[in-house]
Amino acid sequence: MNIACLGKIPMIRFKKRSRKKKLPVLMDQKECADALGETFRSVRTKLLCEMKKQECSKILITSAAAGERKTTTAVNLALSLAKKG
């Protein structure tokens, strides 16, 4: 399978909940819904086109190291896909 770059997700700053714990920023949150949401909508659209062209039904999000926000990316992409319907 040919893999193309579908877009770049900007570094997402964490919101501090307390001194020890930090919350990831999700595209549903009002303060970042516009820019972050648009980024994920763009990736979602390209992803759906590529999946249709290559007849794929699964998505794998991976990285070379721990802590590179794969879960946050997966959740934001899932939110974007769910909002599309």
C-alpha positions in Angstrom: 0.0 0.0 0.0 1.3 3.5 -0.8 1.2 5.8 2.2 0.9 9.5 1.6 1.2 12.4 4.0 -2.3 13.4 4.7 -1.5 16.6 6.6 0.4 18.0 9.6 -1.1 18.2 13.0 0.4 21.1 15.0 1.9 20.5 18.4 -1.0 20.7 20.9 -0.3 22.4 24.2 -1.6 20.7 27.3 -3.9 22.4 29.7 -2.8 22.3 33.3 -5.4 20.7 35.6 -3.1 20.6 38.5 0.6 20.8 39.2 1.1 17.1 38.4 -1.5 16.2 35.8 -2.1 17.7 32.4 -5.1 17.3 30.1 -4.7 16.9 26.4 -6.5 19.4 24.2 -9.4 18.0 22.2 -10.9 19.7 19.2 -14.3 19.8 21.0 -13.0 22.3 23.5 -14.1 25.9 22.6 -10.7 27.6 22.9 -9.2 25.5 20.1 -12.1 24.2 18.1 -11.5 26.4 15.1 -7.8 25.9 14.2 -7.4 22.4 15.5 -10.8 21.3 14.2 -10.0 22.5 10.8 -6.7 20.6 10.8 -8.4 17.3 11.7 -11.3 17.9 9.2 -8.7 18.4 6.5 -6.9 15.2 7.5 -10.2 13.3 7.8 -11.3 14.3 4.2 -7.9 13.3 2.7 -8.0 10.0 4.8 -11.5 9.1 3.6 -10.5 9.7 0.0 -7.3 7.6 0.3 -9.2 4.8 2.0 -11.8 4.8 -0.7 -9.1 4.7 -3.5 -7.2 1.9 -1.9 -10.2 0.0 -0.6 -9.0 0.2 3.1 -11.2 -0.2 6.1 -8.7 0.2 9.0 -6.6 3.1 10.3 -3.3 2.7 12.2 -1.9 5.6 14.2 1.7 5.0 15.2 5.0 6.7 16.1 8.6 5.9 16.8 8.5 6.8 20.5 6.2 6.9 23.5 4.6 10.2 24.5 4.0 11.5 20.9 0.3 11.9 21.5 -1.0 9.0 19.4 -4.1 8.7 21.7 -4.9 12.4 21.5 -4.6 12.2 17.7 -6.8 9.1 17.5 -9.5 10.7 19.7 -9.5 14.0 17.7 -9.7 12.0 14.4 -12.5 9.9 15.8 -14.4 13.1 16.9 -13.9 14.5 13.4 -15.2 11.3 11.8 -18.2 11.1 14.2 -19.2 14.7 13.5 -19.2 13.9 9.7 -21.6 11.1 10.3 
